[in-house]
Amino acid sequence: MRRLWIVILCVIVVTLTAFGASAAVTDVVVVGSGAAGLAAALEARQNGAEVILLEKMPYIGGTTRVAGGGLCAAGVDLQLKAGITEDSPEVHARDMLTLGQYRNDPELVRTVTYNAKHAVDWIRANGVELEDEVVSYMTTYPRIYWCKGRGFGLAEGLAKACREAGVRIDLETRAVKLVQEDGAIVGVIARKANGDEVAYQAKKGVVLATGGFGENQDLFSEYAPELVGIRTNNPKGVATGDGILMAREVGAKLVDMELGRIVPMGVAIGQGAWTSAPVALLTEGGVLVNKKGQLFLKDEQDRDLAVAILAQPDHTGYLFFDGTVLQKVGEDSLARIRDGGALVQGSFEDVAAKFGIDAQGLQDAAKKAGLKAPYYAIAIEPYIHSTTGGLAINTLAQVLDEKGDIIPGLFAAGEVTGGIQGADQKNALIDCLVFGRIAGRNAAQGH
């Protein structure tokens, strides 16, 4: 009996040393409140765990908040009602692997596709509504469904369900360090907006759902130097790679860090908003020029084109075309660009003056390309929509170390992870929900 008391006292001393007497104690700590984090928090709570969700921003939702709100899944009732009965999780998996250029992990991919329908049914059961339509985007069959209110509606719906279930949500609380004892993750150190540090003890597990690293130029410099200088269309201050950095400090393996969903022909349309110029402007006869009016790489491969533009002054290229090209592409396809004030029309002198391009060089480019006045031009700059690399996980959403062993107590879901999307991300938000649920459930059960 005396030995038992000594062991118990030792455990108490270790815990107090790591966290301090003022630490918040709970079963599961979830870091990040996008689709993955909200799904993890709600699933953990529904599996009986006490949950605290930490969000560094003053609002809920992360990048999900401004996302299109699409969910990709085979076999959902909306798909069947539309008469699409040939689709299946296996066809969905093949599409994911093809779009990812087979850089993704087949086991993780199939975990997504075989659980996708259940995730869609689950969010609907928890108050998130979908539009009635089902659409296709580079898939064998239409299987994308839009949340009402898009990404904002998804985030708000899941946040409401979390609050009603009893999840504690601490806003303006940025996780800065994972607490590790005897190899296991037992909590988080966070920093409040006023600079105060707060400790959170997680008796069962920590779930990282902190999103990608589109804003972190240091990580690009380390893993994808050719993309240094690239911007992101994510909300400012969100995609900073916090979870990746914290997990790396405790030995987590990183995979696919050089990969991401790159939009090479991004167009800034004001107030931090971005859209993209149609690639048809190039394929139908338009050209890319730089500040000197020189023609440069014309390539439909997103990454090659992005790298070529990033190598230009100010990381900017200029789409230069004429009325014939515009007629082929269709004026409606440029509506957002035109309405955002980003489409310039006039003589080559007008275009050159507007963008500071060498006029003689631009005239020579027009002649070489066979373009005739009036001319049109759009300033384009690559941006990264999402990073597809991150923490290595298994099908239980457990984070792995460099040897492929699990790091006890640490789970991850969403854009903070790697291995699911591969070379590109065109699968909407479904993997965030699937792996968010898996992470939350397994953390709650102390796996």
C-alpha positions in Angstrom: 0.0 0.0 0.0 2.8 2.4 0.9 4.5 1.7 -2.5 1.2 2.5 -4.3 0.9 5.8 -2.5 4.5 6.7 -3.5 3.7 5.9 -7.1 0.5 8.1 -7.0 2.4 11.0 -5.4 5.1 10.7 -8.0 2.6 11.0 -10.8 1.0 14.0 -9.2 4.4 15.7 -8.8 5.3 15.1 -12.5 1.9 16.4 -13.6 2.2 19.6 -11.5 5.7 20.1 -12.7 4.7 20.0 -16.3 1.5 22.1 -16.1 1.4 24.0 -12.8 -1.5 24.1 -10.4 -3.5 26.5 -12.6 -3.6 24.3 -15.7 -6.9 23.6 -17.3 -7.5 19.9 -17.2 -9.6 18.0 -19.7 -9.8 14.7 -21.6 -9.1 16.0 -25.1 -7.6 19.2 -26.3 -8.3 20.1 -30.0 -6.1 22.8 -31.6 -7.8 24.6 -34.5 -11.4 25.3 -35.3 -11.8 24.6 -39.0 -13.8 21.6 -40.4 -11.3 19.1 -39.0 -11.0 20.6 -35.6 -14.7 21.1 -35.1 -15.4 17.6 -36.3 -12.8 16.2 -33.9 -14.1 18.2 -31.0 -17.8 17.2 -31.6 -16.9 13.5 -32.2 -14.8 13.4 -29.0 -17.6 14.9 -27.0 -20.2 12.6 -28.4 -17.9 9.7 -27.3 -18.0 10.9 -23.7 -14.9 13.0 -23.5 -14.6 16.4 -21.9 -13.2 18.7 -24.7 -11.5 22.0 -24.9 -11.0 23.5 -28.4 -8.3 26.2 -28.8 -8.5 28.7 -31.6 -5.8 31.4 -32.1 -8.1 33.8 -34.1 -10.9 35.8 -32.6 -13.4 33.8 -34.6 -14.3 30.2 -35.3 -13.7 28.5 -38.7 -10.1 28.9 -39.9 -9.9 28.6 -43.6 -13.1 26.6 -43.7 -14.9 29.8 -43.0 -14.0 31.2 -46.4 -14.0 27.9 -48.3 -16.5 26.9 -51.0 -18.0 24.4 -48.6 -18.0 21.5 -51.0 -18.1 17.9 -49.7 -17.1 15.0 -52.0 -18.7 11.6 -51.2 -20.1 8.6 -53.1 -23.5 7.1 -52.2 -25.1 10.2 -50.6 -28.9 10.3 -51.0 -28.7 13.5 -53.1 -26.5 11.6 -55.6 -28.9 8.7 -55.8 -31.9 11.0 -56.2 -30.1 12.6 -59.2 -30.0 9.1 -60.8 -26.3 8.6 -60.2 -26.1 5.0 -59.0 -22.8 3.8 -60.5 -20.5 5.7 -58.2 -18.8 4.0 -55.3 -16.1 4.6 -52.6 -13.6 2.7 -54.8 -14.3 4.8 -57.9 -13.9 7.9 -55.6 -10.6 6.5 -54.4 -9.3 6.0 -57.9 -10.2 9.6 -58.7 -8.4 10.9 -55.7 -5.3 8.8 -56.5 -5.4 10.0 -60.1 -5.8 13.7 -59.2 -3.0 13.3 -56.6 -0.7 11.8 -59.3 -0.4 8.7 -57.1 1.7 10.7 -54.6 -1.0 10.0 -51.9 -1.2 7.0 -49.6 -3.8 4.5 -50.9 -4.8 3.4 -47.3 -5.4 7.0 -46.2 -7.3 7.7 -49.4 -9.6 4.7 -49.0 -10.1 5.7 -45.4 -11.5 8.9 -46.7 -13.7 7.5 -49.5 -15.2 4.6 -47.5 -16.1 6.9 -44.7 -17.1 10.0 -46.7 -20.9 9.2 -46.9 -21.0 8.6 -43.2 -19.3 11.9 -42.5 -21.9 13.8 -44.7 -24.8 12.0 -43.0 -23.2 12.9 -39.6 -22.9 16.6 -40.2 -26.5 16.7 -41.5 -27.7 14.9 -38.4 -25.8 17.6 -36.4 -27.5 20.6 -38.0 -25.5 21.4 -41.2 -27.7 21.7 -44.3 -26.8 20.9 -47.9 -28.0 22.4 -51.2 -30.0 20.0 -53.3 -27.7 19.9 -56.3 -24.8 17.5 -56.9 -22.0 18.6 -59.2 -18.8 17.3 -60.8 -15.3 18.7 -60.7 -12.7 16.5 -62.4 -14.4 13.4 -61.1 -15.8 10.3 -62.8 -19.3 11.0 -61.5 -20.9 14.1 -59.9 -20.4 13.7 -56.2 -19.8 17.2 -54.7 -22.4 18.7 -52.5 -22.5 22.3 -51.3 -23.1 23.3 -47.7 -25.8 26.0 -47.3 -23.8 29.1 -46.5 -20.8 27.4 -48.1 -17.8 27.0 -45.8 -19.1 29.6 -43.4 -22.3 27.6 -43.0 -20.4 24.4 -42.3 -18.2 26.0 -39.7 -21.0 27.8 -38.0 -23.2 24.7 -38.0 -20.5 22.5 -36.5 -19.5 25.2 -33.9 -23.2 25.4 -32.8 -23.3 21.7 -32.4 -20.1 21.7 -30.4 -21.3 24.4 -28.0 -24.6 22.6 -27.5 -22.8 19.4 -26.8 -20.7 21.1 -24.1 -17.4 21.7 -25.9 -15.5 24.5 -24.3 -14.1 26.9 -27.0 -11.2 29.2 -26.1 -10.7 31.9 -28.8 -7.6 34.1 -29.2 -5.6 31.2 -27.7 -2.6 30.1 -29.7 -1.0 26.8 -29.0 2.7 27.2 -29.0 4.1 23.9 -27.6 3.2 20.3 -27.0 3.9 18.9 -23.6 5.6 15.5 -23.8 6.2 13.1 -20.9 7.9 9.7 -21.4 7.3 10.0 -25.1 3.5 10.6 -24.9 1.8 13.9 -25.5 -0.1 15.0 -22.4 -1.0 18.6 -23.1 -0.5 21.9 -24.7 1.0 25.3 -23.7 -0.9 28.2 -25.3 -0.5 31.9 -25.4 -3.4 34.3 -25.0 -3.8 37.5 -27.0 -2.5 39.5 -24.1 0.7 37.4 -24.0 -0.2 35.3 -21.0 0.7 31.6 -21.2 -1.8 29.0 -20.3 -1.3 25.3 -19.8 -3.9 22.7 -20.9 -3.6 19.1 -19.7 -5.1 16.5 -21.9 -5.7 13.2 -20.0 -6.5 11.3 -23.2 -5.1 13.0 -26.2 -4.3 16.1 -28.2 -5.7 16.6 -31.7 -3.9 19.0 -34.1 -6.2 20.5 -36.7 -4.3 23.7 -37.3 -4.4 23.8 -41.1 -1.7 24.3 -43.6 1.4 26.6 -43.9 0.6 28.7 -47.0 1.8 31.8 -45.1 5.0 30.4 -43.7 7.8 31.4 -46.0 10.4 29.8 -43.7 8.8 26.4 -44.3 8.7 27.0 -48.1 12.3 28.0 -48.0 13.1 24.7 -46.2 11.0 22.3 -48.2 10.0 24.0 -51.5 12.4 26.9 -52.2 11.1 27.4 -55.7 7.8 28.6 -54.2 9.4 31.2 -51.9 7.4 34.5 -52.3 4.2 32.8 -53.2 1.1 34.3 -51.6 -2.0 32.5 -50.3 -5.7 33.2 -50.6 -6.2 32.0 -47.0 -7.4 34.5 -44.3 -4.4 36.4 -43.0 -2.8 34.9 -39.9 -4.4 31.5 -40.3 -2.2 29.2 -42.4 1.0 29.6 -40.5 2.0 26.0 -40.0 1.7 26.1 -36.2 0.8 22.4 -35.8 3.5 21.2 -38.1 6.2 23.2 -36.2 4.9 22.0 -32.8 4.7 18.3 -33.8 8.1 18.5 -35.5 9.6 19.5 -32.2 8.4 16.3 -30.6 9.7 14.1 -33.4 6.8 13.9 -35.8 7.6 12.8 -39.4 6.7 15.3 -42.2 5.6 14.1 -45.6 4.9 15.7 -49.0 6.0 19.1 -47.8 6.8 20.3 -51.3 3.3 19.7 -52.5 0.2 21.9 -52.6 -2.8 23.2 -54.5 -1.2 25.9 -56.6 -3.2 28.4 -58.6 -0.7 29.8 -61.1 -2.8 32.5 -62.6 -4.2 34.2 -59.5 -5.8 37.7 -59.8 -6.1 40.1 -56.9 -9.6 41.7 -57.1 -9.5 43.9 -54.0 -10.0 43.7 -50.2 -7.8 40.6 -49.9 -10.0 38.6 -52.4 -8.6 36.5 -55.1 -9.9 34.7 -58.2 -8.1 33.0 -61.1 -7.8 33.8 -64.8 -9.0 31.1 -67.1 -6.2 29.0 -68.6 -8.1 29.2 -71.9 -6.7 32.7 -72.3 -3.4 31.0 -72.9 -4.5 28.0 -74.9 -6.7 30.2 -77.2 -3.8 32.5 -78.2 -3.0 34.8 -75.3 0.6 35.2 -74.1 2.4 35.8 -70.8 4.8 38.7 -70.6 7.0 40.2 -67.9 7.9 43.8 -67.0 10.2 44.0 -70.0 7.4 42.9 -72.3 9.3 39.6 -72.9 7.4 36.4 -73.6 8.1 33.7 -71.1 7.1 30.1 -70.3 3.7 29.0 -71.7 2.9 25.8 -69.9 -0.4 24.3 -68.6 1.3 22.6 -65.7 0.3 24.5 -62.6 3.5 24.2 -60.7 5.8 24.9 -63.7 3.8 28.0 -64.6 3.7 29.2 -61.0 7.5 28.8 -60.7 8.1 30.7 -63.9 5.9 33.6 -62.8 7.5 33.7 -59.3 10.9 34.1 -61.1 9.7 37.4 -62.7 10.1 40.8 -61.1 7.5 41.3 -58.2 6.5 37.6 -58.7 4.1 38.9 -61.4 3.3 38.1 -65.0 0.9 39.7 -67.4 -1.7 37.9 -69.5 -1.8 39.7 -72.8 -4.5 39.0 -75.4 -6.9 40.6 -77.9 -10.6 40.6 -78.8 -10.4 37.4 -80.8 -9.0 35.5 -77.8 -11.6 37.1 -75.5 -14.4 36.1 -77.9 -13.2 32.5 -77.9 -13.0 32.3 -74.1 -16.2 34.2 -73.4 -16.5 37.5 -71.6 -18.6 36.0 -68.9 -15.6 33.9 -67.7 -13.9 37.2 -66.8 -16.8 38.7 -64.9 -15.2 38.7 -61.5 -11.9 40.0 -62.9 -13.6 42.8 -64.7 -15.9 43.7 -61.8 -12.8 43.7 -59.5 -11.1 46.3 -61.7 -8.3 43.9 -62.8 -9.0 43.8 -66.5 -7.3 46.5 -68.5 -8.3 47.4 -72.1 -6.7 49.7 -74.7 -3.7 50.2 -76.9 -0.4 48.5 -76.1 0.7 52.0 -74.8 -2.3 52.0 -72.4 -1.5 48.5 -71.1 2.2 49.3 -70.8 1.5 52.5 -68.8 -1.0 50.8 -66.5 1.3 48.0 -65.5 4.7 49.7 -66.0 5.7 47.3 -68.8 8.3 48.3 -71.4 6.2 49.6 -74.3 8.5 48.5 -77.1 8.8 45.1 -75.6 5.0 44.8 -75.4 4.6 45.9 -79.0 7.1 43.3 -80.1 5.3 40.6 -78.1 2.0 41.6 -79.7 3.5 41.3 -83.1 5.1 37.9 -82.4 1.8 36.5 -81.1 -0.3 38.0 -83.9 -2.4 40.0 -81.5 -4.3 43.1 -82.7 -5.7 46.1 -81.0 -7.7 46.7 -78.8 -5.6 44.7 -76.4 -6.5 43.3 -73.0 -4.3 42.5 -70.0 -4.5 41.1 -66.5 -1.8 41.1 -63.9 -1.4 37.6 -62.5 0.4 36.2 -59.5 0.5 32.6 -58.3 -1.1 31.8 -55.0 -1.3 28.7 -53.0 -4.8 27.6 -52.0 -3.8 24.7 -49.8 -0.7 22.8 -48.8 -1.1 19.1 -49.1 2.0 18.1 -47.1 2.3 17.9 -43.3 2.3 15.4 -40.5 2.5 11.7 -41.3 -0.5 9.9 -39.8 -2.0 6.4 -40.0 -5.6 5.4 -40.7 -6.4 6.0 -37.0 -5.3 9.6 -37.3 -2.4 8.9 -35.0 0.7 11.0 -35.7 3.8 9.0 -36.6 7.5 9.7 -35.8 10.4 9.3 -38.2 10.6 5.6 -37.6 6.9 5.2 -38.5 5.9 4.5 -34.8 3.0 6.4 -33.3 3.5 9.3 -30.9 1.2 8.3 -28.1 -1.5 10.8 -27.3 -1.1 12.8 -30.5 -3.6 12.9 -33.3 -4.0 15.1 -36.4 -6.6 15.8 -39.1 -7.1 18.2 -42.0 -4.6 20.3 -43.8 -2.0 19.9 -41.1 -1.5 16.3 -42.3 0.2 14.9 -45.4 -0.3 11.8 -47.5 -4.0 12.1 -48.3 -4.2 14.5 -51.2 -0.9 13.9 -53.0 0.2 16.3 -55.6 -3.0 18.3 -55.7 -6.1 19.0 -53.7 -9.4 18.9 -55.5 -11.4 16.8 -53.1 -13.1 19.6 -51.2 -13.4 19.3 -47.4 -14.4 15.7 -46.9 -11.0 14.4 -45.6 -11.2 17.1 -42.9 -14.5 15.7 -41.6 -13.5 12.0 -42.0 -10.2 12.3 -40.2 -11.5 14.9 -37.8 -14.0 12.4 -36.6 -11.5 9.5 -36.5 -9.0 11.7 -34.5 -11.7 12.8 -32.1 -13.1 9.4 -31.5 -9.7 7.7 -30.9 -8.5 10.5 -28.7 -11.6 10.2 -26.6 -11.1 6.5 -26.3 -7.4 7.1 -25.3 -5.9 5.1 -28.1 
